[in-house]
Amino acid sequence: MSPVLPSGWSFLPLGSCGAWLGGGTPSKSNKKFWTNGIIPWLSPKDMGPSVIVETQDRITDEAVKSSSTSLVAPNSVAVVVRSGILERRLPVALVPFVTTLNQDMKALEVRGDLLPKWVLYALQAFNNEILSDCRKAGTTVASIEFPRLRDFEIPVAPLSEQKEIVRILEEQFSRLNAAAATIAAVRRKADQFRRSLLHHKVGHLTSDYLQLDECASMTLGLMLDKGKESGEFQTRYLGNINVRWGSFDISSLKMMDVRPEQMERSTVKAGDIVVCEGGEPGRCAIWLEPTPIAIQKALHRVRPREGFLAEYLALILESEFRGQSQHSLFTGTTIKHLPKEKLRLVKIPNVPISEQRSVVSAFEAVDSSISHAVAHFDRVETGISAARRSLLQAAFTGELTKEWREKNNG
């Protein structure tokens, strides 16, 4: 975005936009802090919509008095400052009610001559620049250097123009959000149909079952640490973020040091199934590239034994875990995991390889039609995202209200 601002506009550091507050996590072992709590406690898992409606967790007055968390005024702007998602985007949201925060959050109580939604949309508009300038490098979990965030400058228009720009953005975003909601609803229907199809194809194959570890060898990848960011044997690796259902996103692979003696245990080759241990546990895809690649410890390598097709096992795993956020094999409360000792228990219908091929072939024939429709949704969503970015850019360069300024200043 251009640094040249319209007359009457100025740049203002985020640190001067109001009062910033941090958060904390009251002890989970103290029931007085959590039982029958009525005070919202905001954490990164709540940060989906631009305006928060509610929080998943609530704490008590005792928790506020006796822990490091504190009350944040309504209409504050919340920002995630520590999370793996900061590798891709900066989650921000307006919180219209009094709340508290966990330790991975910051909130800005916006000063009176600024609109909270002006600051919210500015943070969204400058998402990439903030991540580039303020994100810490060389840490296991991505985080924001708060002093640098406070120093980051955003454009500020006169209050009357802020109101007009926010009005226009709200109007246009409402239309875009309606289109996105329609696509999301169709996607849910497609996912429901796909899950029904999966269960139909694999649900009644046989009464003879094996555990997954009887059908495949299983291992986890390498633990990441700062020491692996440099070294003699730098190798591309897959992280949890790179695994999708049925495919991989390899557009942003990183490097880590993998010694020769570690390669066999920590790499996948063509035909291996990669399964997420956390971050939507169970999400899986088959590595089809001829070149092996390393995996981090957050991923399972499932290598089919003789007599079992990778496509068949992946189909069973997808049938088992897709859309099942509360699966009985998952461990953890707020953050779910699928450890090796649980993954190995997945039951696999024990049928001849010829029948496995038949099941895979029948599913793929129907799934290709679903995938074609979903690809269309992807293109529409890409267009919606591009429209949002274009509107935000026009808003914070003054282009969006050029005619409004000429009319009101003339």
Secondary structure, DSSP 4 states (H G I P E B T S, - for coil): --S---TT-EEEEGGGSEEEEE-----TT-GGGTTT--EEEE-GGG--SSB----SEEE-HHHHHHSS---B-TTEEEEE-BSGGGGT---EEEE-S-BEE-TTEEEEEE-TTS-HHHHHHHHHHTHHHHHHHHBPSS-SS-BB-HHHHHH-EEEE--HHHHHHHHHHHHHHHHHHHHHHHHHHHHHHHHHHHHHHHHHHHHTTS-S-EEEHHHHEEEEE-BPP-GGGGSSSSEEEEE-GGGEETTEE--TT-EEEE--GGGHHHHEE-TT-EEEESBSSTT-EEE---SS-EEEBTTEEEEEEPTT--HHHHHHHHHHHHTT-TT-TT-B-SSS-B--HHHHTT-EEE---HHHHHHHHHHHHHHHHHHHHHHHHHHHHHHHHHHHHHHHHHHHHTTGGGHHHHHHHH-
